[in-house]
Every structure is written in C-alpha cells, then in structure tokens.
C-alpha cells in the first residue's frame, strides 16, 4: 500500500503538481486563483477621501501634526461628491487598458466611503455626499468587465479603541478590552465589505503597526476566502497575502516573488492636491509600465479625484493616452511573461506564455536598428506590433562551427516608430533558448 501511495505521489509531481505542508494552500490552487491578476498587468488605484477638500496628505497630515485632528475632520463638511459619475470613472479606467481598479474604502483616518453600520464616521452620515460611494463604482466596474479591488486600512487612527492616535499621542499601551473591541470592529467592517461587494482583490494597508497575531491575520484571510474563494490579497497582511506591493519604486531587478505589483502616483501625491502639478508624462508612465512588464509584474497607477468627484484633466489625458498605447500593443502586454534578463537587449521585453514569441520594447529613436544578443534560436519573422510591418534583420558573429548565439541586428524604419514606445514581435523557431 505504501509503495502504491509513493508511486501515485511521484506521478502527480511529474505532472507538475506541487504540495505544501498541511494548512497551506497547494501551489496549483494558488496559481489558478492568481491567473487573472498575472494576466491583467495594469490596474488603476483611486485615492479618494475627505483629504481632497483641502488638498492635503491623506491621514498623515494630522498624524504627523501638520494640521490638528479637528481641523482635518472639518473637511467632512466640504466633501460633496456632487460631480461624481461612477459610470464615467469606470469607462475611463477601461479605456486606459486597465483590467482592474482599487478604491480606498477607508484610509488611516477612519472615514468610510461606504454605508457602514459599525460606525457613523462615514460619508453617508457625516458629509454632504450623503450616500454610499463605493457601491455604484463596484456596479459600474463589473458592468465594464473590470475586476473590483477594495483598499482597506487595518489601522484606524480615529477609533477610540485603537491604541495609536498621532505620532505624538497614544491612547494606551496595553488594554485587552479595548483591543478586543477594536478587533471585532475591524473584522466587522471587513465582513461588511466582503458581503456587500465581494471584492476580487483586497488591498490592505497599515499592517506595520501590529503583528499578524494582533490583527488576527489568519482569521481575516479565512473570512475573506470563505466568502469568495477566488479573491486575492495583497502582501500587507503581515505575511498572509498573495503578492508583493513595492511602492513608488520600480525594482531594478526582477523580484523574487512570482506575483507583484508596483503601486505609484501619477504626480507626487496619492490623493488630490491642487498644488501638485508634477504630473508624469504619458511617455514616462509607459516606460515605467514596460519596466514592470519586463520583470513579470503589474502596475497599479494611482489617480486622485477632487472632493466633488471630478477627475483632473491632466490625469484623464494620461489615462487616455495610455489606453491608446495599450490597445495598440495589447498582444505584448496582456497575458505575457517577463522577458529577457539584463544584457540581452537594451530595453524592456516580454514573452508569450509558450515562450515562442519575444516582444522587444524600443525606447526612443534607435537610429535605424537595434541589437539582440544571447538568443540561440533562429528567427522566423519580425514585425512591428500594432501595424504589422515586416522588418529585416541580419545575424553576425555566428560562424557555422559555433554553438554560441550570434548578434541579431534588426532594421527599424523611422516611419514605424511609435510616439511613446515601439514594440517589435520576434517569432522564434521554438521555445526561447538563451546562451
């Protein structure tokens, strides 16, 4: 009998099945759950809250003492959402080429954007908006076949049962009764969001202030997956998430994690700040995005709507231009794998899932040609993604007696160059083989 079990396990392993220790999710099950996220490549982050009224840092402005807590909360009176059009938001997000969006349901300030029954500190009860702002966006995202992500701050600096208040002031050091009340409240709000909106993705934040044991992170994960077994969770749940979230910094090398997402602002601020005009250009955004793609990751690009719900024109322009580029180059973006290691091509690259198609992202004007090295395959064809123009190439430093890879020089006419970034499709004679 033992021999039969051993043979069965060996057979499953040889077919690609992987096992983890008891209590952990099998790798093959996680890969199925993460598949849509890995293929999506682009998401839009939305930081919207009362901080957009004065155009100040979300939550941190009172925590760090730049403004008093009372003055910060006075912004509730100016949060109208009178120009909020969730159908237009969803349409713009879809036009950008994003496959999912993440909305800040509650930041560290504790102000909820949905109709929570567990606290009156929400925009329904405390602001002129007077309505649930999350529900209509979730509806419109799903109507546009976009995945729904919910941002939720685990810490809550406004809650009287939470130990930390500001950088200079703590409510208590050890009080198990208050902490238990806060934990029940925290899990209750997560439960509300889970039941009301059934998010495809959870984007937690603020986990650094407590341990996994204090947050009861395993219980949070279990609760989420029991409500929606296909949901995925970001890394900010003290080790109980599914993917890494580097912030405001593109990794210089491919991260060790299989699944990851760069979250970054479109200017220098997460929420709307009227004085922040340092917007990245569409070309810069596309270059950063291609860097994420090349290393096998996603990009979560943030926008900050105004207090009335309107989106600044500069942000709309970036998303529309990004959308034109992603639509034109979709085959090199969605459902691809990370590309060549450093040193093989001077720019970013991606691979088709079967590794027989190599996509080269050409930055700027290459002055007539680009060089590809270290690829041992023969090339069957090269064309410009988005217009189909066939290109010519020449292989050098490849004598008949050598098994080493040669140098491919690919000719690129000026007429085929894209305004932001040109992409070449290289059809190989089989799976990619590198020297």
C-alpha positions in Angstrom: 0.0 0.0 0.0 2.8 2.4 0.9 4.5 1.6 -2.3 1.3 2.4 -4.3 0.9 5.8 -2.5 4.6 6.6 -3.3 4.1 5.8 -6.9 0.9 7.9 -7.1 2.6 10.9 -5.5 5.6 10.6 -7.8 3.3 10.5 -10.8 1.5 13.7 -9.7 4.7 15.5 -9.1 6.0 14.6 -12.5 2.8 16.1 -14.0 3.5 19.4 -12.3 1.5 19.1 -9.1 3.2 20.7 -6.1 2.3 20.0 -2.5 2.7 22.2 0.6 2.6 21.3 4.3 -0.8 20.8 6.0 -2.7 24.0 6.4 -1.2 25.8 3.4 -2.7 26.3 0.0 -1.4 24.0 -2.7 0.6 25.9 -5.3 -1.5 24.7 -8.2 -4.6 26.1 -6.5 -3.0 29.5 -5.9 -1.8 29.7 -9.5 -5.4 29.2 -10.6 -6.6 31.9 -8.2 -3.9 34.3 -9.3 -4.2 33.7 -13.0 -6.4 36.7 -13.9 -4.1 39.1 -11.8 -1.0 37.9 -13.6 -2.5 38.3 -17.0 -4.1 41.7 -16.2 -0.9 43.7 -16.0 -2.5 47.1 -15.4 -4.7 48.4 -12.6 -5.9 51.9 -11.5 -5.6 52.9 -7.9 -8.1 55.5 -6.7 -7.3 57.6 -3.6 -10.5 59.5 -2.8 -11.4 60.9 0.6 -12.0 64.0 2.7 -8.3 64.9 2.3 -9.2 66.1 -1.2 -11.2 69.0 0.2 -8.1 70.9 1.4 -5.8 69.0 -0.9 -3.5 67.7 1.9 -1.9 64.4 2.7 -4.3 61.7 3.4 -4.4 60.9 7.2 -0.7 61.6 7.6 -1.3 65.3 7.8 -2.9 65.1 11.2 -0.9 62.1 12.4 2.4 64.0 11.8 1.0 67.2 13.4 0.9 69.3 10.2 -2.8 70.1 11.0 -4.9 69.4 14.1 -7.2 66.4 14.1 -10.3 68.6 14.5 -9.3 70.8 11.5 -8.6 67.7 9.4 -12.1 66.3 10.2 -13.7 69.6 9.3 -13.1 68.6 5.7 -16.1 66.3 6.0 -18.2 69.4 5.6 -16.8 70.1 2.1 -16.9 66.5 0.8 -19.8 66.8 -1.6 -19.2 64.2 -4.4 -21.7 66.3 -6.4 -19.8 65.7 -9.7 -19.2 62.0 -9.0 -20.1 59.9 -12.1 -19.1 56.3 -11.4 -20.1 55.3 -14.9 -17.6 57.8 -16.4 -14.9 56.7 -14.0 -15.4 53.0 -15.0 -15.4 53.9 -18.7 -12.2 55.9 -18.3 -10.5 53.1 -16.4 -11.5 50.6 -19.1 -10.3 53.0 -21.8 -6.9 53.2 -20.1 -6.4 49.5 -20.7 -6.6 48.6 -17.0 -8.2 45.3 -16.1 -8.9 46.1 -12.5 -9.4 49.1 -10.2 -8.8 49.6 -6.4 -10.8 52.2 -4.5 -9.9 53.4 -1.0 -12.9 52.4 1.0 -11.3 53.7 4.2 -7.9 55.2 4.8 -6.0 55.5 8.1 -8.2 58.5 9.1 -11.1 56.0 9.6 -13.6 57.8 7.3 -15.5 55.1 5.4 -16.8 55.7 1.8 -19.5 53.1 2.1 -22.6 52.9 4.3 -21.0 51.0 7.2 -23.3 50.1 10.0 -20.5 49.8 12.5 -19.5 53.5 12.7 -21.1 56.8 12.0 -17.7 58.1 10.7 -18.6 57.7 7.1 -19.5 60.0 4.2 -23.1 58.8 4.3 -23.8 60.2 7.8 -21.1 62.9 8.2 -20.7 64.6 4.8 -22.8 66.4 2.2 -22.2 63.4 -0.2 -24.9 61.6 2.0 -24.6 58.3 0.1 -22.6 55.2 -0.3 -19.8 56.0 -2.9 -18.3 52.5 -3.2 -21.5 50.6 -4.3 -22.1 52.5 -7.5 -18.5 52.2 -8.6 -18.4 48.5 -7.9 -21.5 48.1 -10.0 -20.0 50.1 -13.0 -16.7 48.3 -12.8 -18.4 45.0 -13.1 -20.6 46.2 -15.9 -17.4 47.1 -17.8 -16.0 43.6 -17.1 -13.3 45.1 -14.8 -12.1 43.3 -11.6 -13.0 45.1 -8.3 -10.3 45.9 -5.8 -11.0 47.3 -2.3 -8.4 49.2 -0.3 -8.9 48.9 3.5 -6.7 50.4 6.2 -6.2 47.9 9.1 -5.3 50.6 11.4 -7.8 53.4 12.3 -6.4 56.4 14.0 -9.9 57.8 14.6 -11.2 54.8 16.5 -11.1 55.4 20.3 -10.4 51.7 20.8 -7.3 51.8 18.6 -4.0 52.3 20.6 -2.3 54.8 18.3 -3.7 58.3 17.6 -1.0 60.6 16.4 2.8 60.5 16.2 3.0 62.4 19.5 0.0 60.8 21.2 -1.1 57.2 22.1 -4.4 56.2 23.7 -3.0 53.3 25.6 -0.2 50.8 25.7 -1.9 47.6 26.9 -5.7 47.3 27.2 -7.0 44.0 26.1 -10.7 45.0 26.4 -10.3 48.0 24.0 -8.2 45.9 21.7 -10.7 43.1 21.5 -13.4 45.7 20.8 -11.3 47.2 18.0 -10.6 43.8 16.5 -14.3 43.0 16.5 -15.0 46.3 14.8 -12.2 45.8 12.3 -13.3 42.3 11.3 -16.9 43.5 11.2 -16.1 46.2 8.6 -14.1 43.8 6.5 -17.0 41.4 6.7 -19.4 44.2 5.5 -17.2 44.9 2.5 -16.9 41.3 1.7 -20.6 40.6 1.8 -21.7 43.8 0.2 -19.2 44.0 -2.6 -17.5 40.6 -2.9 -14.1 42.1 -4.0 -11.9 40.3 -6.4 -8.9 41.8 -4.8 -8.2 43.1 -1.3 -5.6 45.9 -0.9 -4.8 46.1 2.8 -2.6 48.8 4.3 -1.3 49.9 7.7 -0.3 46.4 8.8 3.1 47.6 10.1 1.7 48.9 13.4 0.7 45.5 14.7 1.7 41.9 14.4 -0.2 39.2 12.4 -1.2 37.7 15.8 -2.7 41.1 17.0 -4.5 41.7 13.7 -5.7 38.1 13.6 -4.4 38.0 10.1 -5.1 34.3 9.5 -8.7 34.8 10.6 -9.1 37.7 8.2 -7.7 35.7 5.3 -10.0 32.7 6.2 -13.1 35.0 6.4 -12.3 36.6 3.0 -11.8 33.3 1.2 -14.8 31.7 2.8 -17.0 34.5 1.3 -15.2 34.5 -2.0 -12.7 31.6 -2.6 -11.3 33.2 -5.7 -10.4 36.5 -4.0 -6.7 37.6 -3.9 -5.0 39.6 -1.2 -2.0 41.9 -1.3 1.1 41.5 0.8 0.2 44.0 3.5 -1.5 41.5 5.8 1.6 40.6 7.8 2.6 37.6 5.7 -0.9 36.3 4.8 -1.2 37.9 1.4 -0.7 36.6 -2.2 1.5 39.1 -3.9 4.2 41.8 -3.2 3.5 45.5 -3.4 6.6 47.6 -4.0 5.6 51.3 -3.6 6.8 54.3 -5.6 9.9 52.5 -6.8 10.4 50.2 -9.8 12.6 47.2 -8.8 15.9 47.3 -10.6 16.0 43.5 -11.0 13.2 41.0 -11.2 11.7 40.5 -7.8 12.0 37.0 -6.2 8.2 36.9 -5.7 6.3 35.3 -8.6 3.4 37.8 -8.3 4.0 41.5 -7.7 2.6 44.9 -8.4 4.2 48.4 -8.4 1.8 51.0 -6.9 2.7 54.5 -7.9 1.3 58.0 -8.2 0.6 59.9 -11.4 2.1 63.0 -9.9 3.7 63.2 -6.4 0.6 62.7 -4.3 -1.8 59.8 -3.7 -4.9 62.0 -3.2 -5.9 65.2 -5.0 -3.6 68.1 -4.1 -4.3 71.3 -6.2 -0.7 72.5 -5.8 0.9 69.3 -7.1 1.4 69.8 -10.8 4.3 67.5 -11.2 2.5 65.0 -13.4 4.4 62.3 -15.2 4.0 62.4 -18.9 2.3 59.5 -20.8 5.6 58.5 -22.2 7.2 58.3 -18.8 4.3 56.2 -17.5 4.6 53.9 -20.4 8.3 53.5 -19.8 7.8 52.6 -16.2 4.9 50.3 -17.1 7.1 48.5 -19.7 9.7 48.0 -16.9 7.1 46.3 -14.8 6.1 44.0 -17.7 9.7 43.1 -18.5 10.2 41.9 -14.9 6.9 40.0 -14.8 4.9 42.4 -12.7 1.8 44.6 -12.8 1.5 48.4 -12.4 -1.2 50.0 -10.2 -1.4 53.6 -11.3 -3.0 56.0 -8.9 -5.4 58.9 -9.6 -6.8 61.4 -7.1 -10.3 62.7 -7.7 -11.4 66.1 -6.3 -13.8 66.4 -3.4 -16.7 66.8 -5.8 -15.8 63.6 -7.6 -14.3 65.1 -10.8 -11.0 63.8 -12.1 -8.4 66.4 -13.0 -7.9 66.9 -16.8 -4.2 66.0 -16.6 -5.0 62.6 -15.2 -7.7 62.0 -17.8 -5.2 62.9 -20.5 -2.6 60.4 -19.2 -5.1 57.6 -18.9 -6.5 58.2 -22.4 -3.0 58.2 -24.0 -2.0 55.2 -22.0 -5.2 53.5 -23.3 -4.3 54.2 -26.9 -0.9 52.6 -26.4 -2.1 49.5 -24.5 -4.8 48.9 -27.2 -2.3 49.1 -30.0 0.2 46.9 -28.2 -2.1 44.6 -26.4 -0.6 41.3 -27.6 2.8 42.3 -26.0 1.1 43.4 -22.7 -1.7 41.1 -21.5 -1.1 37.5 -20.7 2.6 37.8 -21.2 5.5 36.6 -19.1 8.6 38.6 -18.0 11.2 39.0 -20.7 14.9 38.7 -21.2 17.4 39.0 -18.4 19.6 42.1 -18.4 22.3 42.2 -21.1 20.4 40.6 -23.9 18.5 43.7 -25.1 18.9 47.3 -24.2 15.3 47.8 -23.4 12.3 46.0 -21.8 10.9 42.8 -23.2 8.1 40.3 -22.7 7.5 36.7 -23.7 4.4 34.8 -24.9 3.2 32.2 -22.5 4.6 29.4 -24.7 8.0 31.3 -25.0 8.0 31.2 -28.8 7.3 34.9 -29.3 9.6 37.6 -28.0 8.4 41.2 -27.7 11.1 43.9 -27.7 10.2 47.4 -26.4 12.2 50.0 -28.2 12.7 53.3 -26.3 13.0 56.5 -28.4 14.6 56.6 -31.8 17.1 53.8 -32.3 18.6 55.5 -35.3 17.8 52.7 -37.7 18.5 49.5 -35.8 18.5 47.6 -32.5 20.7 44.7 -31.4 19.6 41.5 -29.8 22.2 39.1 -28.4 22.5 35.8 -26.5 19.4 34.2 -28.2 20.3 30.9 -29.7 17.1 30.5 -31.7 16.7 31.1 -35.4 14.2 33.9 -36.1 11.3 33.1 -38.4 9.8 36.6 -38.7 9.9 40.1 -37.1 7.0 42.6 -37.3 6.0 45.9 -35.7 3.2 45.3 -33.2 0.2 47.4 -33.9 0.7 47.9 -37.7 2.1 44.5 -38.9 5.1 45.9 -40.8 7.6 43.2 -41.5 11.2 44.0 -40.6 14.5 42.8 -41.9 17.4 41.6 -39.8 20.9 40.2 -40.1 22.8 37.8 -37.9 26.5 38.4 -37.2 29.3 36.7 -35.3 27.8 33.3 -35.9 30.3 31.0 -37.8 28.9 27.7 -38.9 31.1 25.8 -36.4 30.0 27.7 -33.3 27.3 26.7 -30.9 27.2 30.2 -29.4 24.5 32.7 -30.1 25.2 35.3 -32.7 24.2 39.0 -32.7 21.0 40.0 -34.4 20.7 43.5 -35.8 17.1 44.5 -36.6 16.4 47.3 -39.0 13.7 49.7 -37.9 12.5 52.4 -40.4 11.6 55.8 -38.9 8.1 55.5 -40.3 7.1 52.7 -37.9 8.2 54.4 -34.7 5.5 54.9 -32.1 5.3 58.3 -30.4 5.8 56.8 -26.9 7.3 53.3 -27.3 7.6 51.0 -30.3 7.2 47.2 -29.8 8.6 44.5 -32.1 7.3 41.0 -32.2 10.1 38.4 -32.8 8.7 35.0 -33.9 11.3 32.3 -32.9 11.7 28.8 -34.3 10.7 27.2 -31.0 10.8 28.0 -27.3 13.3 30.7 -26.3 16.9 29.4 -25.8 19.4 31.6 -24.2 23.2 31.4 -24.2 
